[in-house]
Amino acid sequence: MKLKIATLAVGAVMAAAPVMADLVFPSLSYRTGPFAAGGIPFADGYSDYFTLLNERDGGIGGEAIRVPECETAYNTEKGVECYEALKGEGALVFQPLSTGITYQLIPKSAADDIPVHSMGYGRTSAKNGKVFSHVFNYPVNYWDGASVGVNHFKEQAGGSLEGKKITLLHFNGAYGKEPIPTLTKLAEVEGFDFNAIPIDYPGQEQKSQWLQIRRERPDYVLFWGWGVMNQVAVQEAANIRFNMENFMGIWWSGSENDVIPAGAGANGYKALQFHNVGSDFPVFADIQKYVVDAGKAAGAGDQVGTVLYNRGVYAAFLAAEAAATAQAATGNSSITAGDMRDAMEALEINEAKMAAAGLPGFGPTFTVTCENHGGGGMAAVSQWDAASQSWSLISDFSASDSSIVDPLIMADSAAYATENNLPERCN
């Protein structure tokens, strides 16, 4: 069956006659607004992977896939409206692609029995499945990222950060503030001086922030940015000749969009990643053949292999694997959102599954359990080469310091459970 991917405006399906399908994976996208440069390739990758499964494999387990898309413009209120508009269409899982939207959907998802996958963003303590029944943030979260980033700087410094200065330059919102508790604790343990410098949305003007950095001369800068503020930050760092070897973004601050505008000045800039980079994986040849060349791509087809397109593909791959797990567990090819939630809680991603999907070595292996909705907390470090205009991983996927991160997760999730009178699960 040939399917069209319908685009949904807030509260209204734009297609004249929505095509019904058994497996529905909504896309809460933002192709407009100041964050569109990041939202477009992710949405394209997410949709294109599901189109590939439809065209090449006949869907998942013999069931066709539909990906209704709703424009949020990265606006929390619009994101909630999109959720409300789409949840009744048989949605199996929501991927909000926004920390602000994720926070608002946490109570709704539990009430509606529809899982949310906030992959590498959202509320970090949602990793604790004993409290957060319907929210998953595997394979990694922001506190893991802060720990892995600090570990990399520690290795650069010869094994000790004692007396060093680390600055967090961050989006002045829920997303950008997420790593502050972890970095504060890490500063106590590792002996470095820590401070945080916020950037107000949309971040097109950062002269004062970089004057402060030049004045305070931190040894290392971690960067939690998104949208146009990313390229502005990289350019400002180049302008003051900050050592790019010591400047590292989180995975949402490490795409081609963020570095190409700075030209040679961006060379050596680093970013954390929780999946591999580049197009040298079999799945992309299949996407080119079955999707792009066939005229079925969600976008222009020019983003294949870029960091954020890859992330959309990875998100869709993880959702498809959970759906297949649900089908196997229930013995039914047509599954419910409740089945999907249970499968996400029992998901295992190993090398064999990645290789079978044309993604060998694409991400870390991990297992999800009732207690652990966040996976193994592993990330790798990538670095930009301005001459070849390409990212490459310069480290293996490594785990965060669980002795630091886990107690913070337990404390924050326990506070949430108390505030909302939630009983503990998984007993």
C-alpha positions as CSV (number, residue, x, y, z in Angstrom):
1,M,0.0,0.0,0.0
2,K,1.3,3.4,-0.9
3,L,1.2,5.9,2.0
4,K,1.4,9.6,2.1
5,I,3.0,11.3,5.1
6,A,0.4,13.9,6.1
7,T,1.4,17.2,7.6
8,L,-0.7,18.5,10.5
9,A,-1.2,22.1,11.3
10,V,-2.1,22.7,14.9
11,G,-5.5,21.0,15.3
12,A,-6.1,20.3,11.7
13,V,-4.8,17.7,9.2
14,M,-3.7,19.4,6.0
15,A,-4.1,16.3,3.8
16,A,-7.6,16.3,2.3
17,A,-8.2,12.6,3.3
18,P,-5.9,11.3,6.0
19,V,-4.6,7.8,5.2
20,M,-5.2,5.5,8.1
21,A,-2.5,3.1,9.1
22,D,-2.0,0.7,11.9
23,L,1.3,2.0,13.2
24,V,1.3,5.8,13.8
25,F,4.5,7.7,14.8
26,P,3.7,11.4,15.1
27,S,6.4,13.9,14.3
28,L,6.4,17.1,16.4
29,S,8.5,19.1,14.1
30,Y,9.7,22.7,13.8
31,R,10.4,23.7,10.2
32,T,9.8,27.3,11.0
33,G,11.2,29.8,13.5
34,P,14.7,30.4,14.8
35,F,15.4,26.7,15.5
36,A,14.3,25.5,12.0
37,A,17.8,24.8,10.9
38,G,18.0,22.1,13.5
39,G,14.4,21.0,13.3
40,I,14.2,20.4,9.6
41,P,17.0,17.8,9.2
42,F,15.8,15.8,12.2
43,A,12.2,15.8,11.0
44,D,13.4,14.7,7.5
45,G,15.5,11.8,8.9
46,Y,12.7,10.7,11.2
47,S,10.1,10.6,8.4
48,D,12.5,9.2,5.7
49,Y,13.4,6.2,7.8
50,F,9.8,5.2,8.3
51,T,9.2,5.8,4.6
52,L,12.1,3.4,3.9
53,L,10.5,0.8,6.0
54,N,7.2,1.2,4.2
55,E,8.7,1.1,0.7
56,R,11.4,-1.5,1.2
57,D,9.9,-3.8,3.9
58,G,6.2,-3.2,3.7
59,G,6.2,-1.5,7.1
60,I,7.0,-3.1,10.4
61,G,5.8,-6.7,10.9
62,G,3.5,-6.4,7.9
63,E,1.8,-3.2,9.2
64,A,2.1,0.0,7.3
65,I,3.4,3.1,9.0
66,R,2.0,6.7,9.1
67,V,3.9,9.7,10.3
68,P,1.6,12.7,10.8
69,E,3.6,15.8,11.2
70,C,2.6,18.8,13.4
71,E,4.5,22.1,13.4
72,T,5.4,23.3,16.9
73,A,7.9,26.1,16.0
74,Y,9.7,24.9,19.2
75,N,6.9,26.6,21.1
76,T,5.8,24.8,24.2
77,E,2.1,25.8,24.0
78,K,1.9,24.7,20.3
79,G,3.7,21.5,21.2
80,V,1.0,20.6,23.7
81,E,-1.7,21.5,21.2
82,C,0.0,19.2,18.6
83,Y,0.0,16.4,21.2
84,E,-3.7,16.9,21.9
85,A,-4.5,17.0,18.2
86,L,-2.6,13.8,17.4
87,K,-3.0,11.5,20.4
88,G,-6.4,10.3,19.2
89,E,-5.0,9.1,15.8
90,G,-3.5,5.9,17.3
91,A,-0.2,7.5,18.2
92,L,2.2,4.9,19.6
93,V,4.9,7.3,20.9
94,F,5.6,11.0,21.0
95,Q,9.1,12.5,20.4
96,P,8.7,16.2,21.4
97,L,12.2,17.4,20.4
98,S,11.9,20.1,23.0
99,T,12.7,20.0,26.8
100,G,9.9,22.5,27.5
101,I,7.3,20.5,25.6
102,T,8.5,17.3,27.3
103,Y,8.0,18.7,30.8
104,Q,4.4,19.5,29.9
105,L,3.8,16.1,28.4
106,I,5.1,14.1,31.4
107,P,1.8,14.0,33.3
108,K,-0.3,13.8,30.2
109,S,1.5,10.8,28.8
110,A,0.9,8.8,32.0
111,A,-2.8,9.7,32.0
112,D,-3.2,8.9,28.3
113,D,-1.1,5.7,28.4
114,I,1.1,7.0,25.5
115,P,4.9,6.9,25.9
116,V,7.2,9.8,25.4
117,H,10.7,9.4,24.1
118,S,12.8,12.4,24.9
119,M,16.1,11.1,23.4
120,G,19.0,12.9,24.9
121,Y,16.9,15.8,26.2
122,G,14.0,16.6,28.5
123,R,13.8,15.9,32.2
124,T,17.0,14.1,33.1
125,S,15.5,12.3,36.2
126,A,12.9,10.6,33.9
127,K,15.6,8.0,33.7
128,N,14.1,6.7,36.9
129,G,11.4,4.4,35.7
130,K,10.2,3.8,39.2
131,V,8.8,7.3,39.2
132,F,8.3,8.1,35.5
133,S,6.3,5.3,34.0
134,H,5.7,6.7,30.5
135,V,8.8,8.8,29.8
136,F,12.0,7.4,28.3
137,N,15.3,9.2,27.6
138,Y,17.6,6.5,26.4
139,P,20.3,6.1,25.4
140,V,21.7,9.2,27.3
141,N,20.7,12.3,29.1
142,Y,22.1,15.8,29.8
143,W,23.7,14.9,33.1
144,D,25.5,12.0,31.4
145,G,26.7,14.5,28.8
146,A,28.0,16.9,31.4
147,S,29.9,14.0,33.1
148,V,31.4,12.7,29.8
149,G,32.4,16.2,28.8
150,V,34.2,16.8,32.1
151,N,35.9,13.4,31.8
152,H,37.2,14.3,28.4
153,F,38.6,17.6,29.7
154,K,40.1,15.8,32.6
155,E,41.9,13.5,30.2
156,Q,43.1,16.5,28.2
157,A,44.5,18.1,31.4
158,G,46.6,15.0,32.2
159,G,44.2,13.4,34.7
160,S,43.3,16.2,37.1
161,L,41.1,19.3,36.9
162,E,42.2,20.6,40.3
163,G,42.4,24.4,40.1
164,K,41.0,24.6,36.5
165,K,38.1,26.8,35.4
166,I,35.1,25.4,33.5
167,T,32.4,27.6,32.2
168,L,29.0,26.5,31.0
169,L,27.7,28.8,28.3
170,H,24.0,27.9,28.0
171,F,20.6,28.6,26.5
172,N,18.7,30.6,29.2
173,G,15.8,28.1,29.5
174,A,14.9,24.6,30.9
175,Y,17.2,22.9,28.4
176,G,20.2,25.0,29.0
177,K,19.9,24.8,32.8
178,E,19.6,21.0,33.0
179,P,23.4,20.3,33.4
180,I,24.0,22.9,36.2
181,P,23.3,20.5,39.1
182,T,25.7,17.9,37.7
183,L,28.4,20.4,36.9
184,T,28.1,22.0,40.4
185,K,28.6,18.5,42.0
186,L,31.4,17.6,39.6
187,A,33.2,20.9,40.5
188,E,33.1,19.9,44.2
189,V,34.5,16.4,43.5
190,E,37.1,17.3,40.8
191,G,38.2,20.6,42.4
192,F,37.6,22.9,39.4
193,D,36.0,26.3,39.6
194,F,32.6,26.4,37.8
195,N,30.4,29.2,36.6
196,A,27.5,29.4,34.2
197,I,26.8,32.2,31.7
198,P,23.3,32.3,30.2
199,I,22.3,33.3,26.7
200,D,18.8,34.7,26.2
201,Y,16.8,33.4,23.2
202,P,17.4,33.5,20.3
203,G,21.1,34.3,21.1
204,Q,22.1,36.3,18.0
205,E,24.0,38.8,20.2
206,Q,26.7,37.3,22.5
207,K,29.3,40.0,22.8
208,S,28.9,40.5,26.5
209,Q,29.1,36.7,27.2
210,W,32.3,36.3,25.2
211,L,33.8,39.5,26.8
212,Q,33.2,37.8,30.2
213,I,34.8,34.6,28.9
214,R,37.8,36.5,27.6
215,R,38.1,38.4,31.0
216,E,37.7,35.3,33.2
217,R,39.8,33.1,30.9
218,P,38.3,29.7,31.7
219,D,40.4,26.6,30.8
220,Y,37.4,24.9,29.2
221,V,34.0,25.9,28.0
222,L,31.0,23.6,27.8
223,F,28.2,24.8,25.5
224,W,24.4,24.0,25.7
225,G,23.0,25.9,22.8
226,W,20.4,25.5,20.0
227,G,19.5,27.2,16.8
228,V,21.2,30.3,15.6
229,M,23.0,30.9,18.9
230,N,25.3,27.9,18.1
231,Q,26.9,29.4,15.1
232,V,27.1,32.8,16.8
233,A,28.9,31.2,19.8
234,V,31.4,29.4,17.5
235,Q,32.1,32.5,15.6
236,E,32.6,34.6,18.8
237,A,34.9,32.0,20.1
238,A,37.0,32.2,16.9
239,N,36.9,36.0,17.2
240,I,38.6,36.0,20.6
241,R,40.8,33.1,19.5
242,F,39.6,30.8,22.2
243,N,41.3,27.4,21.8
244,M,38.7,25.2,20.0
245,E,40.3,22.1,21.5
246,N,38.9,23.3,24.8
247,F,35.4,24.3,23.6
248,M,32.8,21.5,23.5
249,G,29.1,21.6,22.8
250,I,26.4,19.2,23.8
251,W,24.9,17.0,21.0
252,W,22.4,19.7,20.1
253,S,25.3,22.1,19.5
254,G,27.3,19.9,17.2
255,S,25.9,19.9,13.7
256,E,27.1,21.3,10.4
257,N,24.9,24.3,10.8
258,D,26.8,25.3,13.8
259,V,30.3,25.4,12.4
260,I,30.3,26.0,8.6
261,P,29.5,29.7,9.0
262,A,32.7,30.3,11.0
263,G,34.9,28.8,8.2
264,A,38.4,27.9,9.3
265,G,37.8,29.5,12.6
266,A,35.7,26.6,13.7
267,N,38.4,24.0,13.1
268,G,38.9,21.8,16.1
269,Y,35.6,22.6,17.8
270,K,34.2,19.6,19.7
271,A,30.7,18.2,20.4
272,L,29.4,15.3,22.3
273,Q,27.3,12.8,20.3
274,F,25.3,9.7,21.2
275,H,25.3,8.2,17.7
276,N,27.8,8.1,14.9
277,V,28.4,10.7,12.2
278,G,28.6,10.7,8.4
279,S,26.8,8.7,5.7
280,D,29.1,5.7,5.5
281,F,26.4,3.3,6.7
282,P,24.3,0.9,4.5
283,V,21.0,2.4,5.6
284,F,21.7,5.7,3.8
285,A,22.2,3.9,0.5
286,D,18.8,2.4,0.9
287,I,17.3,5.7,1.9
288,Q,18.8,7.2,-1.3
289,K,17.4,4.4,-3.4
290,Y,14.0,3.9,-1.9
291,V,13.2,7.3,-0.6
292,V,15.2,10.2,-2.1
293,D,15.6,8.9,-5.7
294,A,12.0,7.7,-5.7
295,G,10.8,11.2,-4.9
296,K,9.4,10.3,-1.5
297,A,11.7,12.2,0.8
298,A,10.2,14.4,3.5
299,G,12.5,17.3,2.4
300,A,14.8,18.1,-0.4
301,G,16.9,15.0,0.2
302,D,20.0,17.1,0.7
303,Q,20.5,16.4,4.4
304,V,21.2,12.7,4.3
305,G,24.3,11.9,6.4
306,T,24.3,15.2,8.3
307,V,24.4,15.0,12.1
308,L,20.8,16.0,12.8
309,Y,19.4,14.0,9.9
310,N,21.2,11.0,11.3
311,R,19.7,11.8,14.7
312,G,16.2,11.7,13.2
313,V,17.0,8.3,11.5
314,Y,18.3,7.0,14.8
315,A,15.2,8.1,16.7
316,A,13.0,6.4,14.1
317,F,15.2,3.3,14.3
318,L,14.8,3.1,18.0
319,A,11.0,3.5,17.7
320,A,10.7,0.9,15.0
321,E,12.7,-1.6,17.1
322,A,10.4,-1.0,20.1
323,A,7.4,-1.5,17.8
324,A,8.8,-4.8,16.6
325,T,9.5,-5.8,20.2
326,A,5.9,-5.1,21.1
327,Q,4.7,-7.1,18.1
328,A,6.8,-10.1,19.2
329,A,5.7,-9.8,22.9
330,T,2.0,-9.6,22.1
331,G,1.8,-11.8,19.1
332,N,-0.1,-9.1,17.3
333,S,1.2,-7.0,14.4
334,S,-1.3,-4.2,15.2
335,I,-0.2,-2.8,18.6
336,T,-1.4,-0.2,21.0
337,A,0.4,2.7,22.7
338,G,0.3,0.6,25.9
339,D,2.0,-2.3,24.2
340,M,4.6,0.2,22.9
341,R,5.3,1.5,26.4
342,D,5.8,-2.0,27.7
343,A,8.2,-2.8,24.8
344,M,10.2,0.4,25.3
345,E,10.6,-0.7,28.9
346,A,12.0,-4.0,27.7
347,L,14.0,-2.7,24.8
348,E,17.5,-4.1,24.1
349,I,19.6,-2.5,21.4
350,N,22.6,-4.6,20.5
351,E,25.1,-4.7,17.6
352,A,23.2,-7.3,15.8
353,K,20.0,-5.2,15.6
354,M,21.9,-2.1,14.5
355,A,23.7,-4.1,11.8
356,A,20.5,-5.7,10.6
357,A,19.0,-2.2,10.2
358,G,22.1,-1.0,8.1
359,L,23.5,0.9,11.1
360,P,26.5,-1.1,12.3
361,G,28.3,0.6,15.2
362,F,26.0,3.5,14.9
363,G,25.4,4.0,18.6
364,P,26.1,2.4,22.0
365,T,24.5,-0.9,22.9
366,F,22.0,-0.6,25.8
367,T,19.2,-2.2,27.7
368,V,16.1,-0.6,29.1
369,T,14.4,-1.9,32.3
370,C,11.5,-0.9,34.5
371,E,14.0,0.8,36.9
372,N,16.2,2.3,34.1
373,H,14.5,4.3,31.3
374,G,17.7,5.9,30.3
375,G,20.0,3.2,29.0
376,G,23.7,3.1,29.7
377,G,24.4,6.9,29.7
378,M,27.2,6.7,27.0
379,A,28.4,9.4,24.7
380,A,31.3,10.0,22.4
381,V,33.3,13.1,21.5
382,S,33.3,14.4,17.9
383,Q,35.5,17.0,16.4
384,W,35.0,19.3,13.4
385,D,37.6,19.4,10.6
386,A,37.1,22.7,8.7
387,A,39.2,21.6,5.7
388,S,37.1,18.6,4.9
389,Q,34.0,20.1,6.4
390,S,33.2,16.9,8.3
391,W,32.7,15.6,11.8
392,S,34.5,12.5,13.1
393,L,34.3,10.7,16.4
394,I,37.6,11.1,18.2
395,S,36.6,8.9,21.2
396,D,34.7,5.7,21.8
397,F,31.3,5.8,23.5
398,S,32.0,6.0,27.2
399,A,29.8,6.0,30.3
400,S,29.2,8.9,32.6
401,D,30.2,8.8,36.2
402,S,27.2,7.0,37.8
403,S,28.4,7.7,41.3
404,I,27.8,11.4,40.6
405,V,24.8,11.2,38.2
406,D,22.7,8.5,39.7
407,P,22.2,10.0,43.2
408,L,21.2,13.3,41.6
409,I,18.6,11.4,39.5
410,M,17.3,9.6,42.5
411,A,17.0,12.8,44.5
412,D,15.3,14.8,41.8
413,S,12.8,12.0,40.9
414,A,12.0,11.4,44.5
415,A,11.1,15.1,44.9
416,Y,8.9,14.8,41.8
417,A,7.2,11.7,43.2
418,T,6.5,13.5,46.5
419,E,5.2,16.6,44.9
420,N,2.8,14.6,42.7
421,N,1.9,11.9,45.2
422,L,3.2,9.1,42.9
423,P,3.7,5.6,44.3
424,E,7.0,3.8,43.4
425,R,6.8,1.2,40.6
426,C,8.9,-1.8,39.7
427,N,8.4,-3.6,43.1
